[in-house]
Amino acid sequence: MHFKPTAPRLWLTMSLLFLSSLLLAQQKRVTGRILGEDGRPVAGATVTVKGTTSSTITSEDGNFAFTVPATATTLVV
């Protein structure tokens, strides 16, 4: 069975690729490190984008990284 790209299939494929790139452009990667008042890393802290359910937990060395909406302006720890 041969696959022969037709104009409608090609148009659909290009449209889906374009839309997926738009969706990816609406997010950004955020990284950081949470330190306590004593300057030591805080393990297991929850980092959340304010007003959303997008969150992550810090590693043993206090580091975190996650993808957030591009409109995100505030993180809550």
Backbone torsions as a table, in degrees:
resi	resn	phi	psi	omega
1	MET	NA	122.8	179.3
2	HIS	-98.0	142.5	176.2
3	PHE	-98.0	118.0	179.7
4	LYS	-111.6	110.6	180.0
5	PRO	-65.9	124.5	177.0
6	THR	-105.4	165.1	-178.2
7	ALA	-56.4	-45.2	179.1
8	PRO	-64.3	-39.3	178.8
9	ARG	-66.6	-42.5	178.7
10	LEU	-63.1	-43.1	178.8
11	TRP	-62.3	-43.3	179.5
12	LEU	-63.4	-44.7	179.6
13	THR	-61.3	-46.5	-179.9
14	MET	-64.4	-38.8	178.5
15	SER	-63.7	-43.9	179.5
16	LEU	-64.3	-40.6	177.6
17	LEU	-63.2	-42.1	179.1
18	PHE	-63.8	-46.3	-179.6
19	LEU	-64.1	-39.2	179.1
20	SER	-65.8	-35.7	177.6
21	SER	-67.7	-34.7	176.0
22	LEU	-65.0	-41.0	179.4
23	LEU	-64.7	-41.0	178.6
24	LEU	-67.5	-31.8	179.9
25	ALA	-70.8	-14.9	-179.0
26	GLN	-90.1	10.4	178.4
27	GLN	-131.2	158.7	176.4
28	LYS	-141.9	155.1	-179.2
29	ARG	-93.1	129.3	180.0
30	VAL	-119.8	133.2	176.8
31	THR	-129.8	157.7	178.3
32	GLY	-177.2	-175.7	179.8
33	ARG	-141.2	132.0	179.4
34	ILE	-101.2	125.0	177.7
35	LEU	-118.5	144.9	177.2
36	GLY	-78.8	178.2	179.0
37	GLU	-60.1	-27.2	179.7
38	ASP	-85.1	2.0	178.9
39	GLY	84.4	2.0	-179.8
40	ARG	-92.5	149.2	179.8
41	PRO	-61.3	144.1	177.9
42	VAL	-104.1	112.5	178.6
43	ALA	-88.8	140.3	175.0
44	GLY	80.2	11.9	177.1
45	ALA	-76.6	143.3	177.1
46	THR	-91.4	129.8	177.1
47	VAL	-115.1	121.4	-175.7
48	THR	-126.4	145.1	171.6
49	VAL	-77.8	122.9	-177.1
50	LYS	-55.7	129.7	177.3
51	GLY	83.1	7.3	178.9
52	THR	-132.1	179.2	173.8
53	THR	-103.8	8.2	179.5
54	SER	-76.9	116.7	-177.4
55	SER	-152.3	169.4	176.4
56	THR	-151.5	173.8	179.2
57	ILE	-121.7	140.9	-179.4
58	THR	-72.0	150.7	178.1
59	SER	-79.4	-177.9	-179.0
60	GLU	-60.2	-28.7	179.4
61	ASP	-96.0	13.9	175.1
62	GLY	82.7	1.4	-178.3
63	ASN	-81.9	150.8	174.0
64	PHE	-144.9	157.0	175.9
65	ALA	-157.6	131.9	175.1
66	PHE	-162.8	165.3	-179.3
67	THR	-94.3	131.0	-177.4
68	VAL	-125.9	161.6	175.3
69	PRO	-61.0	145.5	-178.4
70	ALA	-60.7	-23.2	-179.0
71	THR	-84.2	-4.2	-177.7
72	ALA	-64.1	134.1	179.6
73	THR	-126.5	-17.5	-174.7
74	THR	-134.8	131.5	172.8
75	LEU	-106.6	143.0	178.4
76	VAL	-116.0	129.7	-179.7
77	VAL	-109.7	NA	NA
